[in-house]
Amino acid sequence: MRKLWILVFVLAMPCVAFGQTDRSSWENLNALGAGHKIEVVEMNSKKVSGAFVNVTDAGISLQAAGGEQTIARQDVRRVKLMENKHRLRNAAIGAAIGAGAGAGIGAEVGKGPSHGFGFDFAAQGAGIVAGAGAVIGAIVGALWPSHQTIYRAAEK
């Protein structure tokens, strides 16, 4: 049990480190390159998606479906980078979670009487359901959105 908690804390460290970066700095938008797919959420909760064009101290410009738009800095609540960079990582995490859950479920379901067949149904059930859980978890993990927030306006 102790090893499980150590593993959980080690895997949680990148999440904590990601949460420590300053997302309220407008200068973060300078790291975006022209053409990156972004989503801008305005203060009135209106969402505008498109390709990043440029950023100035006054606002951010993007090429949306209706043409190029510039949104004033004071009207921007949040800017997200809409590229899914972590699909493989999310698939691996999903597969691990699915396999673990499947193994637990399979072992519990297989804990019945053996009915004289000579098989260890708990171990076989755990293996079969773990494999199915890994496949399902990998699919869910690969499809899970992982959009990175580049800028978030400071709370007022």
N, C-alpha and C positions, 0 to 999 in steps of 0.2 A: 504494500500500500504506500509505503514511503517513497519508493521509486516512481510510482504513478504521480504523486504530487510533485516530485522534482521535475518529471517530464512536463507536466502541465505548466509549471512556472517557467521552465526554459522555453517552451513554445510560446508562452505569453509575452516574453520580453520584447520581441519585435513590435507587438501591438502597443506596448507601453512606450517604447521609443518613438514610434510613429505619432503617438498622441502628444509628445512633448514638443514637437516642432511648432513654430509660431505661424499659424495660418492667417493671422490678422494683418500680415505685412503685404501691402500692395506691391512691393518689389518682387514678391514671389512670382508674379505674372511675367516678369522679364525672362524667366527660364523657359517659357513657352516658345516654341518655334512656329513660324507661319505654316498654316495648314493643319495644325493639330485640331482634332475634334474636341470642342468644349461645350459646356452648358453653363449659361449665366442665369442665375436666379435673381430677379430684381426684388427690391424692398416690398413691392406689392404682390410678391409670390408668382409673378409671371415668369415663365421659363423660356429662354431663347437658346436654341442650339444651332451650331454651325462650325465653320472652320475659323480658327483664330487668325486674325490679320495683324493687329498690333495693339500695343498698350502705351498710353501716355499718362502723365499725372492727372489729366482731366477725365480719362475714361478708357474703355476697352472697345475695340472694334472687332467684329466678326462677320463672316460671310454666311448669312442665314438663307433659308429657302427663298425669301422675298427680296433678297439683295443684301448689300452691305449695311450693317447697323452699327452705330456707335452708342454705347450706353454710358452715361455719366457715372463717374466714380461713386458719388453719393447715392446713386440708385442701385448699386450692386450689393446684393446680400451675400452671394456665394458664387464661386467659379469652380467647376469640376472638369477635370481632364477625363474624357469619355472613352479612353482606350483601355481595353482589358489586357493589362500586361501580365497578370498573375494567373492565367488560366491553368497552366500546368501545376503550379503550386496549389491552387485551390482544388484541382482534381486529386492530387496526392493526399491532401488533408481530408477531403471528402471520402476517398477510398479507405483511408485509415480509420476514420470514424465509423464508416459503414461496416467495415470488416470487424471492428471491435464490437459494435452493437449486434451485428449478425452472429458472431461467435457466442456472445452471451445469451442471445435469444435461442439459438440452436442448441446450446448445451442445456439450457433450462427445459426446453421442450423435449429433448431426447432423454431426460432423466426418468424415464418410466421403467417398468419391468421389461426385461429383455425378451420375454416370451420364448426362451429357449433357442433362439436363433444363433446365439454365439457371437453376436455383433455388439460393439460398444456404440449404441445409438447416440449417446451424449457426444462423443468425440466426432462421429460421422456427421451428426446433425449440426454441430458447431462448425465443422469445416465447410459443409455445403452452404449453410446460411451465411457464413462469413464471406464466402466467395460472391454470393448474390449481393450481399450488403456492400461489398467493396465496389462492385460494378455500378450499383445504383448510386453510391456515395460519390464515385468518380464523375459520373454524369452530372449529378447535382452540383458538385464542386466546380466543374468546368463551365457550367452555365450561370453560376453565381456571379452577379456583377461586382466588380471591384474598382469602381471609379474613384480616382484620387481627388480630394478636395485641395485645390491650389490656394484659394483665397476664401476667407470667411470674414465678413465685416465684424468689427468689435461690437459687443452688446452695448446698448445705450441705456 
